[in-house]
């Protein structure tokens, strides 16, 4: 009887399918589509960019199957770090792979979080048009960007709570997020004007410039899909991870693929795409054209709520990555510290919060592009190889979930990631991040070896 009670208590503390899927959905929807639609249409100069949404959905679904198999087979805190560590980290120099992942994650992950705050600022400008001049009159440095950084710190402090409380908060936040999206879709369907869905001349002229533009649009689309794997970062805190993790990933990808495509088409069937691509707060413009400014302002506050839900969910999962690596002796030990009550990784959370606050002062376009590109080589492509190594070289690891049509989805994902990386303009910065990570690994490994010898 006592063991049954302990098991029930353990299950009660963990994240179930609803909480896990809610965290993914809150991460994936977030404010992303509301800030990227103008950038997205602008990359290809027209609604033909929707092709990139469909291709990106295929890429994310294929990659989601990789995450699902790894997450079910190797549930644990840290997500990709945990997978790469279990696969490559058994040898001395193989440990550089999980270390490099955590290093580049501190850049790519915090850039992703910062984009939510930066995008929310444009909507705050719409809701409170006098706020920025007031801040300037007060002499507040960096104006609205400082507001974004302050909001980041506030969310970080809210996350310093028990995982059970955070799980319930994720459901509440996700409900607000989905309500916001639903309002846009219903409004768009009611005021749908198919005549606005026109294509520019030479929309599908398949030359080098077109494919480069497609790569740019796909990176923005993938940015909006990011988060389908968020539950993997909390593997130790998930109930029945062998079933919950794959289901949460695949449900999230399927729902968001449908929601995104529907919402984007509905918006540009109300707001002409020529006008939409010039807007910095497209959802507010959409609502103003239909219902007027007062309703648009109210809706803008829902969008800001959505931004907070997204950053909340992302930072919750991402904070476990440096923590898990440090706890296992694969990263700087300072990140392994937990709170006094042992409920959350305090230093990892604070480090992510501070880095994110710094990135809140960068331009949105750069932040979005870098957030996707910087993680492709080590995380996404590295994980593909990890899955194949796990299947071939680790027969002792059970695979409760197996990729459908293996290995076709992993091959498709590999081609997709290589295409996105090679068409970006950030190849050199990506190498700089990796090079600095190699130097950091050498320094960390040197002092760690000295400590072991003494």
C-alpha positions as CSV (number, residue, x, y, z in Angstrom):
1,X,0.0,0.0,0.0
2,X,2.8,2.4,0.9
3,X,4.6,1.8,-2.4
4,X,1.3,2.5,-4.3
5,X,0.9,5.8,-2.5
6,X,4.5,6.8,-3.3
7,X,3.9,5.9,-7.0
8,X,0.7,7.9,-7.0
9,X,2.5,10.9,-5.4
10,X,5.2,10.7,-8.1
11,X,2.6,10.7,-10.9
12,X,0.8,13.6,-9.3
13,X,4.0,15.7,-9.4
14,X,4.8,15.0,-13.0
15,X,3.5,16.6,-16.2
16,X,0.8,14.6,-18.0
17,X,-0.1,14.7,-21.6
18,X,-2.3,17.8,-21.3
19,X,0.4,19.8,-19.4
20,X,3.1,18.6,-21.7
21,X,1.2,19.4,-24.9
22,X,0.2,22.8,-23.4
23,X,3.9,23.7,-22.8
24,X,4.7,22.7,-26.4
25,X,1.7,24.7,-27.9
26,X,2.4,27.8,-25.8
27,X,6.0,27.7,-27.0
28,X,5.1,27.1,-30.6
29,X,2.3,29.6,-31.0
30,X,3.5,32.3,-28.7
31,X,3.8,35.7,-30.4
32,X,5.8,34.2,-33.3
33,X,3.2,34.3,-36.1
34,X,2.1,37.8,-35.0
35,X,5.5,39.3,-35.5
36,X,6.9,37.2,-38.4
37,X,4.1,37.4,-41.0
38,X,5.3,40.7,-42.4
39,X,8.9,39.4,-42.5
40,X,7.8,36.1,-43.9
41,X,5.8,37.6,-46.8
42,X,8.6,40.1,-47.5
43,X,11.2,37.4,-48.0
44,X,9.5,36.2,-51.1
45,X,7.6,39.4,-51.9
46,X,4.2,37.8,-51.9
47,X,1.8,35.2,-50.6
48,X,3.7,32.5,-52.5
49,X,5.8,32.4,-49.3
50,X,3.1,30.0,-48.0
51,X,4.9,27.3,-49.8
52,X,7.6,27.7,-47.2
53,X,5.1,27.1,-44.4
54,X,4.1,23.7,-46.0
55,X,7.7,22.6,-46.6
56,X,8.8,23.7,-43.1
57,X,5.9,21.7,-41.7
58,X,7.2,18.6,-43.4
59,X,10.7,19.3,-42.1
60,X,9.4,19.8,-38.5
61,X,7.3,16.7,-38.6
62,X,10.2,14.6,-39.8
63,X,12.5,16.1,-37.2
64,X,9.7,15.7,-34.6
65,X,9.9,11.9,-35.2
66,X,13.6,12.1,-34.3
67,X,12.8,13.9,-31.1
68,X,10.0,11.5,-30.3
69,X,12.1,8.4,-30.6
70,X,15.0,9.8,-28.7
71,X,12.7,11.3,-26.0
72,X,10.9,8.1,-25.4
73,X,14.1,6.0,-25.4
74,X,16.2,8.5,-23.3
75,X,13.8,10.5,-21.1
76,X,15.7,13.0,-18.9
77,X,16.3,16.7,-18.3
78,X,18.1,18.6,-20.9
79,X,16.6,17.4,-24.2
80,X,19.2,17.5,-26.9
81,X,22.0,17.7,-24.3
82,X,20.9,14.5,-22.7
83,X,20.6,12.7,-26.1
84,X,24.0,13.9,-27.3
85,X,25.6,13.1,-24.0
86,X,24.2,9.5,-23.9
87,X,25.4,9.0,-27.5
88,X,28.7,10.8,-27.9
89,X,29.7,11.6,-24.3
90,X,31.0,8.2,-23.2
91,X,34.6,9.0,-24.5
92,X,36.8,11.8,-23.3
93,X,36.8,13.8,-26.5
94,X,33.4,12.8,-27.5
95,X,32.2,14.9,-24.6
96,X,32.9,18.0,-26.7
97,X,29.7,17.4,-28.6
98,X,27.2,17.8,-25.7
99,X,29.4,20.6,-24.4
100,X,29.2,22.4,-27.7
101,X,25.4,22.0,-27.8
102,X,25.0,23.6,-24.4
103,X,27.4,26.4,-25.5
104,X,25.5,27.2,-28.7
105,X,22.2,26.8,-26.9
106,X,23.1,29.6,-24.6
107,X,23.2,31.8,-27.7
108,X,20.5,30.3,-29.9
109,X,18.0,29.5,-27.1
110,X,18.2,32.9,-25.5
111,X,17.9,34.6,-28.9
112,X,14.7,32.7,-29.4
113,X,13.3,33.8,-26.1
114,X,14.4,37.4,-26.7
115,X,12.5,37.5,-30.0
116,X,9.2,37.1,-28.1
117,X,9.9,40.1,-25.9
118,X,11.2,42.2,-28.8
119,X,8.1,41.4,-30.8
120,X,5.8,42.2,-27.9
121,X,7.3,45.7,-27.7
122,X,5.8,46.6,-31.1
123,X,2.4,45.6,-29.9
124,X,2.9,47.5,-26.7
125,X,3.7,50.6,-28.8
126,X,0.3,50.1,-30.6
127,X,-1.6,49.7,-27.3
128,X,0.1,52.5,-25.5
129,X,1.2,55.0,-28.2
130,X,2.3,57.6,-25.6
131,X,4.5,55.2,-23.6
132,X,7.6,55.6,-25.7
133,X,7.6,59.4,-25.7
134,X,7.0,59.3,-21.9
135,X,9.9,57.0,-21.4
136,X,12.1,59.3,-23.5
137,X,11.0,62.3,-21.4
138,X,12.0,60.4,-18.3
139,X,15.4,59.8,-19.7
140,X,15.1,56.0,-19.5
141,X,17.9,54.5,-21.5
142,X,17.0,52.3,-24.5
143,X,13.3,53.1,-24.1
144,X,11.0,50.2,-25.1
145,X,13.9,47.8,-25.3
146,X,14.5,48.3,-21.6
147,X,10.8,47.4,-21.0
148,X,11.4,44.1,-22.9
149,X,14.4,43.4,-20.7
150,X,12.5,44.1,-17.5
151,X,9.7,41.9,-18.6
152,X,12.3,39.1,-19.2
153,X,13.6,39.4,-15.7
154,X,10.1,39.4,-14.2
155,X,9.2,36.1,-16.1
156,X,12.4,34.6,-14.9
157,X,11.4,35.3,-11.3
158,X,7.9,33.8,-11.8
159,X,9.5,30.6,-13.1
160,X,11.2,30.1,-9.7
161,X,8.4,27.8,-8.6
162,X,7.5,24.1,-8.1
163,X,7.1,22.2,-11.4
164,X,3.5,21.2,-10.5
165,X,2.5,24.9,-10.1
166,X,4.3,25.7,-13.4
167,X,2.5,22.8,-15.1
168,X,-0.9,24.3,-14.2
169,X,0.3,27.8,-15.2
170,X,1.3,26.4,-18.6
171,X,-2.3,25.2,-19.2
172,X,-3.8,28.7,-18.2
173,X,-1.3,30.5,-20.4
174,X,-1.8,28.1,-23.4
175,X,-5.6,28.7,-23.1
176,X,-5.1,32.4,-23.6
177,X,-2.7,31.7,-26.5
178,X,-5.2,29.5,-28.3
179,X,-8.1,31.9,-27.7
180,X,-6.1,34.6,-29.4
181,X,-5.4,32.5,-32.4
182,X,-9.0,31.3,-32.6
183,X,-10.3,34.9,-32.6
184,X,-8.1,35.7,-35.6
185,X,-9.2,32.6,-37.5
186,X,-12.9,33.1,-36.9
187,X,-12.7,36.8,-37.8
188,X,-10.7,36.0,-40.9
189,X,-13.2,33.4,-42.1
190,X,-16.1,35.8,-41.5
191,X,-14.4,38.6,-43.5
192,X,-12.6,36.4,-46.0
193,X,-11.9,38.2,-49.4
194,X,-10.4,35.7,-51.8
195,X,-9.7,38.5,-54.3
196,X,-6.8,39.7,-52.1
197,X,-5.0,36.4,-52.5
198,X,-3.2,37.4,-55.7
199,X,0.3,36.5,-56.7
200,X,2.9,38.9,-58.0
201,X,4.4,38.3,-61.5
202,X,7.1,35.6,-61.7
203,X,6.1,34.4,-58.2
204,X,7.4,30.9,-59.0
205,X,10.3,31.7,-61.2
206,X,12.6,28.9,-60.0
207,X,16.1,30.5,-60.0
208,X,18.9,30.8,-57.5
209,X,17.4,34.0,-56.0
210,X,14.0,32.2,-55.5
211,X,15.6,29.3,-53.6
212,X,17.6,31.7,-51.4
213,X,14.4,33.5,-50.6
214,X,12.7,30.2,-50.0
215,X,15.4,29.4,-47.5
216,X,14.9,32.7,-45.7
217,X,11.1,32.2,-45.5
218,X,11.6,28.6,-44.2
219,X,13.9,29.8,-41.5
220,X,11.2,32.2,-40.3
221,X,8.6,29.4,-40.6
222,X,10.8,27.0,-38.6
223,X,11.3,29.7,-36.0
224,X,7.5,29.8,-35.6
225,X,7.4,26.0,-35.2
226,X,10.2,25.9,-32.6
227,X,9.0,24.4,-29.4
228,X,7.6,21.1,-30.7
229,X,10.3,19.4,-28.7
230,X,10.0,21.5,-25.5
231,X,8.6,18.5,-23.4
232,X,11.9,16.7,-24.0
233,X,13.7,19.2,-21.9
234,X,11.6,18.1,-18.9
235,X,11.8,14.4,-19.5
236,X,12.5,13.6,-15.8
237,X,9.4,15.6,-14.8
238,X,7.0,13.9,-17.3
239,X,4.5,11.1,-16.4
240,X,5.0,7.9,-18.5
241,X,7.5,9.6,-20.8
242,X,7.6,6.7,-23.3
243,X,4.0,7.5,-24.3
244,X,3.6,11.1,-23.3
245,X,6.6,12.6,-25.0
246,X,5.9,11.2,-28.6
247,X,2.2,12.0,-28.3
248,X,2.9,15.6,-27.1
249,X,5.4,16.2,-29.9
250,X,3.2,14.8,-32.7
251,X,0.0,16.4,-31.5
252,X,1.7,19.7,-31.2
253,X,3.2,19.6,-34.7
254,X,-0.1,18.5,-36.3
255,X,-2.2,21.2,-34.5
256,X,0.2,24.0,-35.2
257,X,0.7,23.1,-38.8
258,X,-3.0,23.4,-39.4
259,X,-3.5,26.5,-37.2
260,X,-0.5,28.4,-38.7
261,X,-1.6,27.9,-42.3
262,X,-5.2,28.8,-41.6
263,X,-4.3,31.9,-39.6
264,X,-1.9,33.2,-42.1
265,X,-4.2,32.8,-45.1
266,X,-7.1,34.4,-43.1
267,X,-4.9,37.5,-42.3
268,X,-3.8,38.2,-45.8
269,X,-7.4,37.6,-47.0
270,X,-8.4,40.6,-44.9
271,X,-5.3,42.8,-45.0
272,X,-3.7,43.0,-48.5
273,X,-0.3,41.4,-48.4
274,X,1.3,44.5,-49.9
275,X,0.2,46.3,-46.7
276,X,0.7,43.4,-44.4
277,X,4.4,43.1,-45.2
278,X,5.0,46.7,-44.1
279,X,3.4,46.3,-40.7
280,X,5.1,45.7,-37.4
281,X,1.9,44.8,-35.6
282,X,0.0,42.9,-38.2
283,X,-2.6,41.3,-35.8
284,X,-3.5,44.7,-34.4
285,X,-3.8,46.1,-38.0
286,X,-6.0,43.1,-38.9
287,X,-8.4,43.7,-36.0
288,X,-8.5,47.4,-36.5
289,X,-9.6,47.1,-40.1
290,X,-12.4,44.8,-39.1
291,X,-13.6,46.1,-35.7
292,X,-11.9,49.5,-35.2
293,X,-9.1,50.7,-32.9
294,X,-10.8,50.1,-29.5
295,X,-11.3,46.4,-30.2
296,X,-7.8,46.2,-31.7
297,X,-6.2,47.6,-28.6
298,X,-8.0,45.1,-26.4
299,X,-6.9,42.3,-28.7
300,X,-3.4,43.6,-28.6
301,X,-3.3,42.9,-24.9
302,X,-4.2,39.3,-25.6
303,X,-1.3,39.2,-28.0
304,X,1.0,40.5,-25.3
305,X,-0.4,37.8,-23.0
306,X,0.5,35.3,-25.7
307,X,4.1,36.6,-25.8
308,X,4.4,36.1,-22.1
309,X,2.9,32.5,-22.3
310,X,5.5,31.7,-25.0
311,X,8.5,33.0,-23.2
312,X,7.3,31.4,-20.0
313,X,7.1,27.9,-21.6
314,X,10.4,28.3,-23.5
315,X,12.4,29.4,-20.5
316,X,10.9,26.7,-18.3
317,X,12.2,23.9,-20.6
318,X,15.4,25.6,-21.6
319,X,16.5,26.2,-18.0
320,X,16.9,22.5,-17.6
321,X,19.6,22.2,-20.3
322,X,22.6,23.8,-18.7
323,X,21.5,22.5,-15.3
324,X,21.4,18.9,-16.5
325,X,24.8,19.2,-18.3
326,X,26.4,20.7,-15.2
327,X,24.8,18.2,-12.8
328,X,26.3,15.4,-14.9
329,X,29.7,17.0,-15.0
330,X,29.6,18.0,-18.7
331,X,29.4,21.8,-18.2
332,X,30.4,24.5,-15.8
333,X,29.5,23.3,-12.3
334,X,28.0,26.7,-11.3
335,X,24.9,25.8,-13.5
336,X,24.2,22.8,-11.3
337,X,23.0,24.8,-8.3
338,X,19.4,24.4,-7.3
339,X,17.2,26.5,-5.0
340,X,17.2,26.0,-1.3
341,X,14.1,23.9,-1.5
342,X,15.5,22.0,-4.4
343,X,12.6,22.8,-6.7
344,X,14.2,24.6,-9.6
345,X,17.7,25.2,-11.1
346,X,18.3,28.7,-9.8
347,X,21.6,29.6,-11.6
348,X,20.6,28.2,-14.9
349,X,17.3,30.1,-14.8
350,X,19.1,33.4,-13.8
351,X,21.8,32.9,-16.5
352,X,19.2,32.4,-19.2
353,X,17.2,35.4,-18.0
354,X,20.2,37.7,-18.0
355,X,21.4,36.6,-21.5
356,X,17.9,37.0,-22.9
357,X,17.6,40.5,-21.4
358,X,20.9,41.4,-23.2
359,X,19.6,40.1,-26.6
360,X,16.4,42.2,-26.1
361,X,18.4,45.2,-27.4
362,X,19.1,43.6,-30.9
363,X,17.0,44.0,-34.1
364,X,14.2,41.4,-34.5
365,X,15.2,40.2,-38.0
366,X,18.7,39.4,-36.9
367,X,17.5,37.7,-33.7
368,X,15.1,35.4,-35.5
369,X,17.5,34.3,-38.2
370,X,20.3,33.7,-35.8
371,X,18.1,31.8,-33.3
372,X,17.4,29.2,-36.0
373,X,20.7,29.0,-37.9
374,X,23.1,28.8,-34.9
375,X,21.6,25.6,-33.6
376,X,21.4,23.6,-36.9
377,X,24.8,22.0,-37.0
378,X,25.2,20.7,-33.4
379,X,21.6,20.3,-32.3
380,X,19.4,19.3,-35.2
381,X,22.0,17.6,-37.5
382,X,24.0,16.2,-34.5
383,X,20.8,14.7,-33.1
384,X,20.1,12.9,-36.4
385,X,23.4,11.1,-36.2
386,X,22.8,10.4,-32.5
387,X,19.6,8.6,-33.4
388,X,21.3,6.3,-36.0
389,X,24.2,5.6,-33.6
390,X,21.8,4.7,-30.9
391,X,20.0,2.3,-33.1
392,X,23.2,0.6,-34.4
393,X,25.5,0.7,-31.5
394,X,23.3,0.7,-28.3
395,X,21.2,-2.4,-28.5
396,X,20.7,-2.3,-24.7
397,X,18.6,0.8,-25.0
398,X,15.0,0.0,-25.5
399,X,13.0,1.9,-28.1
400,X,9.4,2.1,-26.9
401,X,8.6,4.5,-29.8
402,X,10.1,3.9,-33.3
403,X,10.2,6.5,-36.1
404,X,7.6,5.8,-38.8
405,X,9.1,4.7,-42.1
406,X,12.7,4.8,-40.7
407,X,15.1,6.1,-42.0
408,X,13.2,8.2,-44.6
409,X,12.0,11.0,-42.2
410,X,15.6,11.5,-40.8
411,X,17.0,11.7,-44.3
412,X,14.3,14.3,-45.2
413,X,15.1,16.3,-42.1
414,X,18.9,16.2,-42.9
415,X,18.3,17.6,-46.4
416,X,16.1,20.3,-44.9
417,X,18.5,21.4,-42.2
418,X,21.4,21.6,-44.7
419,X,19.3,23.7,-47.1
420,X,18.4,26.1,-44.3
421,X,21.9,26.4,-43.1
422,X,23.6,26.8,-46.5
423,X,21.1,29.5,-47.6
424,X,21.6,31.7,-44.5
425,X,24.0,34.6,-44.3
426,X,25.2,33.5,-40.9
427,X,27.6,30.7,-41.7
428,X,30.6,32.6,-40.4
429,X,29.0,33.7,-37.1
430,X,27.9,30.1,-36.6
431,X,31.5,28.9,-36.9
432,X,32.6,31.7,-34.5
433,X,30.1,30.4,-31.9
434,X,31.4,26.8,-32.4
435,X,35.1,27.9,-32.3
436,X,34.5,29.9,-29.1
437,X,32.8,26.8,-27.7
438,X,35.8,24.6,-28.5
439,X,38.1,27.1,-26.7
440,X,35.7,27.1,-23.7
441,X,35.6,23.3,-23.7
442,X,39.4,23.1,-23.7
443,X,39.7,25.5,-20.8
444,X,36.9,23.8,-18.9
445,X,38.4,20.3,-19.5
446,X,41.9,21.5,-18.5
447,X,40.9,22.8,-15.1
448,X,38.5,19.8,-14.6
449,X,41.4,17.4,-15.2
450,X,43.6,19.4,-12.8
451,X,41.0,19.2,-10.1
452,X,40.6,15.4,-10.7
453,X,44.4,14.9,-10.4
454,X,44.6,16.9,-7.1
